[in-house]
Amino acid sequence: MKRAKDFPIEQARRVTAREVEAARKAIEERLGRKRVRRGRPPKGDEKYAPFSIRLHPRVIAWAKKEAKRRGLGYQTVINEALIKATA
C-alpha cells in the first residue's frame, strides 16, 4: 500500500478495548517499563460544577488585575472570593 487512497477503508474496523490492553501489555513487556499516562489527571473528590453567571465589568477587571498580581487565573480569584464570602 503505497498511497493512502489504496487503503481498503471498507474493511477497516475499530480496535477493541481488549486489543488495546493486549498491545499496552506487549509494549510494556518489550520495553521493560510502563507507558507514561497522558491527558488530564483524575479530578479530586471536590468537583467543580460548570456554571454561567453575568458579572459587572468592574468585578471582572478587579479579578483579572488581582489574578495577574498573584499569578493565578481570574476565575480562581473569583472562586476564592465567593468561598471566602460563604465561610
C-alpha positions as CSV (number, residue, x, y, z in Angstrom):
1,M,0.0,0.0,0.0
2,K,2.0,3.0,-1.3
3,R,-0.7,5.6,-1.1
4,A,-3.4,6.3,1.5
5,K,-6.1,6.1,-1.2
6,D,-5.1,2.4,-1.7
7,F,-6.2,1.5,1.8
8,P,-9.3,-0.7,1.8
9,I,-11.4,1.5,4.1
10,E,-14.4,-0.7,3.7
11,Q,-12.5,-3.4,5.5
12,A,-11.4,-1.2,8.4
13,R,-12.8,-1.7,11.9
14,R,-12.4,-0.1,15.3
15,V,-9.8,-1.5,17.7
16,T,-11.4,-3.2,20.7
17,A,-10.6,-2.4,24.4
18,R,-9.2,-5.9,24.7
19,E,-6.8,-5.3,21.8
20,V,-5.7,-2.0,23.2
21,E,-5.0,-3.6,26.6
22,A,-3.1,-6.5,24.9
23,A,-1.0,-4.0,22.9
24,R,-0.2,-2.0,26.0
25,K,1.0,-5.1,27.9
26,A,3.1,-6.2,25.0
27,I,4.8,-2.8,24.7
28,E,5.4,-2.7,28.5
29,E,7.0,-6.2,28.3
30,R,9.1,-5.4,25.3
31,L,10.4,-2.1,26.6
32,G,10.6,-3.2,30.2
33,R,8.8,-0.1,31.6
34,K,5.3,1.3,31.7
35,R,4.0,3.9,29.3
36,V,3.6,7.4,30.5
37,R,0.0,8.2,31.1
38,R,-1.1,11.2,29.1
39,G,-4.1,13.6,29.4
40,R,-5.7,15.2,32.3
41,P,-5.1,13.7,35.7
42,P,-8.2,12.4,37.6
43,K,-10.3,15.0,39.3
44,G,-10.3,15.2,43.1
45,D,-13.2,14.4,45.4
46,E,-14.4,18.0,45.4
47,K,-15.5,18.5,41.8
48,Y,-16.4,21.9,40.3
49,A,-19.7,22.3,38.5
50,P,-19.9,24.3,35.3
51,F,-21.9,27.5,35.9
52,S,-22.6,30.6,33.8
53,I,-23.0,34.0,35.6
54,R,-23.1,37.6,34.5
55,L,-20.8,39.9,36.5
56,H,-20.3,43.7,36.4
57,P,-17.3,44.7,34.3
58,R,-15.6,46.2,37.3
59,V,-15.7,42.9,39.1
60,I,-14.1,41.2,36.2
61,A,-11.5,43.9,35.8
62,W,-10.7,43.6,39.5
63,A,-10.4,39.8,39.3
64,K,-8.2,40.0,36.3
65,K,-5.9,42.6,37.9
66,E,-5.7,40.6,41.1
67,A,-5.1,37.4,39.2
68,K,-2.2,38.9,37.3
69,R,-0.7,40.2,40.5
70,R,-0.9,36.8,42.2
71,G,-0.1,34.8,39.1
72,L,-3.4,32.9,39.1
73,G,-6.4,32.6,36.8
74,Y,-9.1,35.2,37.2
75,Q,-11.8,32.5,37.7
76,T,-9.7,31.2,40.6
77,V,-9.7,34.6,42.2
78,I,-13.5,34.9,41.8
79,N,-14.0,31.4,43.2
80,E,-11.8,32.2,46.2
81,A,-13.7,35.4,46.9
82,L,-17.0,33.6,46.7
83,I,-15.8,30.8,49.0
84,K,-14.5,33.4,51.5
85,A,-17.8,35.2,51.5
86,T,-19.7,32.0,52.2
87,A,-17.5,30.9,55.2
